[in-house]
Amino acid sequence: MLWFGKRDSEQTEEAAVSEDAAQEAVTEKPKKARLVKLLVFLAVIFLLGYSVFTVVSQQAQVAQLRKESEAIQKKITAEKQLHDEYARLLKTDNEDEYMEKIAIEKLGYAYPNERRYYIVNNGA
């Protein structure tokens, strides 16, 4: 039987070839879909890992900066106390008292009849 100039055997051969091509296309689609899903999954895992790494490293930096800030605050407090001491000394008219204090505490001077005793530890 001829239908549009083709024989039945040719139609069945073409149908078989087209079925094979369709079968290959069907098997290709799941492979491509699996590949796309795998790539998306790997991209999500990579982004999650990068995010976690970034958050952890930033937390470490924040902790380090807080420690540095505390150390600087301690230095500021000490310098303010020293500044207040100097301001107090400048307000007083009696410099002799300050010079005597420095001579005794820092320079090791003593009064003529004063005896100083030093405690020496022999490492025990």
MOCORMO-V414793 format. One record per residue. N is the residue number from 1. RES is the residue in one letter. SS is DSSP state (2 for helix, 1 for strand, 0 for the rest). PHI is phi in degrees with one decimal (999 if undefined). PSI is psi as a letter, one per 40 degrees, with the letter a starting at -180 (NA if undefined). Layout:
# MOCORMO-V414793
N,RES,SS,PHI,PSI / N,RES,SS,PHI,PSI
This chain:
# MOCORMO-V414793
1,M,0,999,h / 2,L,1,-106.8,h / 3,W,1,-130.6,h / 4,F,0,52.0,f / 5,G,0,83.6,e / 6,K,1,-116.4,i / 7,R,1,-88.5,i / 8,D,2,-62.3,d / 9,S,2,-66.7,d / 10,E,2,-68.1,d / 11,Q,2,-64.6,d / 12,T,2,-69.1,d / 13,E,2,-67.0,d / 14,E,2,-65.2,d / 15,A,2,-64.4,d / 16,A,2,-67.4,d / 17,V,2,-65.2,d / 18,S,2,-67.5,d / 19,E,2,-66.7,d / 20,D,2,-64.0,d / 21,A,2,-65.0,d / 22,A,2,-65.1,d / 23,Q,2,-62.6,d / 24,E,2,-65.5,d / 25,A,2,-64.1,d / 26,V,2,-66.5,d / 27,T,2,-73.2,d / 28,E,2,-71.9,d / 29,K,2,-59.7,d / 30,P,2,-63.5,d / 31,K,2,-65.2,d / 32,K,2,-66.1,d / 33,A,2,-64.2,d / 34,R,2,-64.2,d / 35,L,2,-63.9,d / 36,V,2,-64.2,d / 37,K,2,-61.1,d / 38,L,2,-63.9,d / 39,L,2,-63.7,d / 40,V,2,-63.3,d / 41,F,2,-61.3,d / 42,L,2,-64.6,d / 43,A,2,-64.3,d / 44,V,2,-64.8,d / 45,I,2,-62.3,d / 46,F,2,-61.0,d / 47,L,2,-64.2,d / 48,L,2,-64.2,d / 49,G,2,-62.5,d / 50,Y,2,-63.9,d / 51,S,2,-62.9,d / 52,V,2,-62.8,d / 53,F,2,-60.2,d / 54,T,2,-63.1,d / 55,V,2,-63.6,d / 56,V,2,-65.0,d / 57,S,2,-67.2,d / 58,Q,2,-68.7,d / 59,Q,2,-64.1,d / 60,A,2,-64.7,d / 61,Q,2,-64.5,d / 62,V,2,-63.8,d / 63,A,2,-62.5,d / 64,Q,2,-63.7,d / 65,L,2,-66.3,d / 66,R,2,-65.9,d / 67,K,2,-61.9,d / 68,E,2,-62.8,d / 69,S,2,-63.5,d / 70,E,2,-63.5,d / 71,A,2,-63.5,d / 72,I,2,-66.5,d / 73,Q,2,-63.5,d / 74,K,2,-64.3,d / 75,K,2,-63.6,d / 76,I,2,-61.8,d / 77,T,2,-62.3,d / 78,A,2,-63.6,d / 79,E,2,-68.1,d / 80,K,2,-65.2,d / 81,Q,2,-62.9,d / 82,L,2,-63.9,d / 83,H,2,-62.3,d / 84,D,2,-62.4,d / 85,E,2,-63.4,d / 86,Y,2,-65.7,d / 87,A,2,-64.2,d / 88,R,2,-63.5,d / 89,L,2,-66.9,d / 90,L,2,-70.9,d / 91,K,2,-72.9,d / 92,T,0,-79.8,i / 93,D,0,-90.3,e / 94,N,0,-96.0,g / 95,E,2,-82.4,d / 96,D,2,-61.7,d / 97,E,2,-62.6,d / 98,Y,2,-64.8,d / 99,M,2,-64.6,d / 100,E,2,-65.9,d / 101,K,2,-61.4,d / 102,I,2,-64.6,d / 103,A,2,-63.3,d / 104,I,2,-76.1,d / 105,E,2,-76.8,d / 106,K,0,-100.9,d / 107,L,0,-98.4,e / 108,G,0,80.1,e / 109,Y,0,-73.8,i / 110,A,0,-144.9,i / 111,Y,0,-70.1,i / 112,P,0,-56.9,d / 113,N,0,-99.6,e / 114,E,0,-88.4,h / 115,R,0,-111.0,h / 116,R,0,-108.5,h / 117,Y,0,-117.8,h / 118,Y,0,-115.9,h / 119,I,0,-87.2,h / 120,V,0,-115.8,h / 121,N,0,-96.6,h / 122,N,0,-92.3,f / 123,G,0,74.7,e / 124,A,0,-118.0,NA
